[in-house]
Amino acid sequence: WTNFRVGDDGWTRLLFMQRDMNQFRAGRAVRRLLEIEVYRIAALFALPLAKQAQRGLNELERRVGDSIASTDKSEADTLDELVDAAREIERIAQNTAFRFGAAIAYQHIVDQRLKELREERIEGLQRIATFLDRRFAPAMNTCTSTQARLNTLAARVERTASLLRTRVDIEMAAQNHLQLA
């Protein structure tokens, strides 16, 4: 039994009851429970970073959208704004890549340990896997969706910048052609 709450002393409590289990199997079960908790906490280190990155992405998406939609700026000015946005996207990606990758790896370990635990349903009690599915999975989905948003925005900026570079190159070629003529 556990509620996965960290107490005032900084510890999470687990109550393990050994029924019809030899010491070896009980030891493996306790080890799995401890690993679930350790890797769950390690994975959750990414959540505050994801929330912070989401705030930055909200602002960047707005800036990129405004830059693309603006008709009163030159292509060169819009391209400069997109380059600045791309630089900021890369900064966020650099600051989050390791932690998001680690969170995914830890999530896989937690899922694997839960499967190895082979919990049985006890009437009136929630299984650990069910509890984590309701609490832990949404946090990990937040990290995954933040990383996906980051990748999507980076691709969008790159695509738009590439189109603008092509447009600027075509205009420059036309001007050069006129000058040569």
BELPE-V577969 format. One record per residue. N is the residue number from 1. SS is DSSP state (@ for helix, = for strand, . for the rest). PSI is psi in radians with two decimals (none if undefined). Layout:
BEGIN
n->[N,N]
ss->[SS,SS]
psi->[PSI,PSI]
END
This chain:
BEGIN
n->[1,2,3,4,5,6,7,8,9,10,11,12,13,14,15,16,17,18,19,20,21,22,23,24,25,26,27,28,29,30,31,32,33,34,35,36,37,38,39,40,41,42,43,44,45,46,47,48,49,50,51,52,53,54,55,56,57,58,59,60,61,62,63,64,65,66,67,68,69,70,71,72,73,74,75,76,77,78,79,80,81,82,83,84,85,86,87,88,89,90,91,92,93,94,95,96,97,98,99,100,101,102,103,104,105,106,107,108,109,110,111,112,113,114,115,116,117,118,119,120,121,122,123,124,125,126,127,128,129,130,131,132,133,134,135,136,137,138,139,140,141,142,143,144,145,146,147,148,149,150,151,152,153,154,155,156,157,158,159,160,161,162,163,164,165,166,167,168,169,170,171,172,173,174,175,176,177,178,179,180,181]
ss->[.,.,.,.,.,=,.,.,.,.,.,=,.,.,.,.,.,.,.,.,.,.,@,@,@,@,@,@,@,@,@,@,@,@,@,@,@,@,@,@,@,@,@,@,@,@,@,@,@,@,@,@,@,@,@,@,@,@,@,@,@,@,@,@,@,@,@,@,@,.,.,.,.,.,@,@,@,@,@,@,@,@,@,@,@,@,@,@,@,@,@,@,@,@,@,@,@,@,@,@,@,@,@,@,@,@,@,@,@,@,@,@,@,@,@,@,@,.,.,.,.,.,.,.,.,.,.,@,@,@,@,@,@,@,@,@,@,@,@,@,@,@,@,@,@,@,@,@,@,@,@,@,@,@,@,@,@,@,@,@,@,@,@,@,@,@,@,@,@,@,@,@,@,@,@,@,@,@,@,@,.]
psi->[2.45,2.74,0.04,0.38,2.40,2.19,3.09,-0.45,0.01,0.14,2.60,2.37,2.41,2.36,2.10,2.20,2.20,1.94,2.27,0.79,2.31,2.97,-0.64,-0.86,-0.67,-0.74,-0.74,-0.71,-0.76,-0.75,-0.75,-0.75,-0.76,-0.70,-0.68,-0.81,-0.77,-0.85,-0.49,-0.83,-0.74,-0.70,-0.65,-0.18,-0.40,-0.35,-0.85,-0.63,-0.69,-0.74,-0.70,-0.76,-0.63,-0.69,-0.75,-0.67,-0.65,-0.82,-0.77,-0.73,-0.68,-0.81,-0.78,-0.75,-0.75,-0.70,-0.76,-0.69,-0.35,2.29,-0.14,0.13,2.71,2.83,-0.62,-0.72,-0.75,-0.72,-0.71,-0.73,-0.68,-0.63,-0.72,-0.74,-0.72,-0.67,-0.75,-0.69,-0.77,-0.63,-0.79,-0.76,-0.73,-0.67,-0.35,-0.32,-0.86,-0.84,-0.70,-0.71,-0.74,-0.70,-0.72,-0.75,-0.76,-0.65,-0.71,-0.68,-0.77,-0.82,-0.72,-0.77,-0.61,-0.71,-0.72,-0.47,-0.50,1.09,2.56,2.57,2.32,2.15,2.27,-0.10,2.52,2.34,2.67,-0.73,-0.69,-0.76,-0.83,-0.56,-0.57,-0.45,-0.79,-0.75,-0.76,-0.62,-0.74,-0.61,-0.59,-0.76,-0.78,-0.76,-0.59,-0.75,-0.69,-0.73,-0.72,-0.81,-0.71,-0.77,-0.71,-0.76,-0.69,-0.78,-0.76,-0.78,-0.83,-0.75,-0.69,-0.76,-0.73,-0.69,-0.71,-0.76,-0.77,-0.75,-0.70,-0.74,-0.72,-0.69,-0.68,-0.74,-0.74,-0.70,-0.74,-0.71,-0.71,-0.58,none]
END
